[in-house]
Amino acid sequence: MKITVLGAGLMGRLLACQLVRMGHQLEVFDASGPDASKSAARAAAAMLAPLAESAITELPVVKMGIHSLQRWPELLAQLDEPVFFQQEGTLVLWHRQDAAEAERFSRQLDKTSVSLPSLPKAQRLDAQALAQLEPCLGSRFPQGLYLPGEGQLDNRQLLAALLSQLETQGVSLNWHCARAPEDFLPGQAGQPDWVFDCRGLGSAPQWQSVRGVRGEVITLHAPEVTLSRPTRLIHPRYPIYIAPKQNGIFRIGATEIESEDLSPISVRSTLELLSAAYSVDSGFAEARVIELIAQCRPALPDNLPSIRFLGERTMQINGLYRHGFLISPAVMDVALELFNQANSQLATDFSLSITPP
């Protein structure tokens, strides 16, 4: 089939790569350029942590995260370029003054383990066990939690590898070329057979309940810091994450601001994020700031993803919110089931909202 994909962010690139592997002829349109500078996926830590996220999100997201954590190694193996992927678990830390919030966090994880017994349970660690897991922490924290099996990947490497794959497969890529579903008449002569709208906030004119939620991320180069796995620090306002990538690169973030403001990162957020990182490892004091970035994630009123049809051959995928890398393979697999067989058992399993034409 001839298929048009609108939007070349994370979902657009993932979906396009799978469709071209299935033998379809692809054309992709994006309002931005190949570096995905306006994509929410560029401002992310790309952590794959379904149990950790269960403390602040709904069970369907956790189920999609479990599915996606299993799918990522398969999807990455299809790419010609390497992408950093790690599955060494998540570490959760807190300072003494935040012990009450940490206990609430822990109880929520226990609740998730009851609902999803197949998910590895959180393990409580004392200071000695923490130091064995992450020697750089020394005696800074008297206790913590370890969530085994959780992972992360490098979002920038992934976006670049997906782009390279599309170029290698001869996909027609149209940059700085905004298109909308109403520009096409799928199924008619001279038109694509199908249209997939993966534009995120760009689809707001057609999907008016889509809103932006601002997130801010700091990238540091800290070669003296040896923290080896994603670490979450319980914070009074939100859990701050520190995600170590390759070659001494760390991504630090957490903020969720109900705003579509795309101005630069605020001083308040910068100070909070950097202070939190320094409180975990004083080695961050000598880190170099590589990038300060703010971007808006597309969200729906219930903060859950959804798929809907504008006609029988136009599918819209949206609402991945702050969980894009955690759930995108699961949402993509649902979309492919709907495309191939007009129904999806996975959608039922994930309680994923599907709006028919």
Secondary structure by P-SEA (a helix, b strand, c coil): cbbbbccccaaaaaaaaaaaaabbbbbbbbccccccccccccccccccccccccccccaaaaaaaaaaaaaaaaaaaaccbbbbbbccbbbbbbcccaaaaaaaaaaaaaaaaaaccccbbbbbbcaaaaaaacccccccccccccccccccccaaaaaaaaaaaaaaaccccccccccccccccccccccccbbbbccccccccccccbbbbbbbbbbbbccccccccbbbbbcccbbbbbbbcccbbbbbbbbbbcccccccccaaaaaaaaaaaaaaccccccccccbbbbbbbbbccccccbbbbccccbbbbccccccccccaaaaaaaaaaaacccccaaaaaacbbbbcc
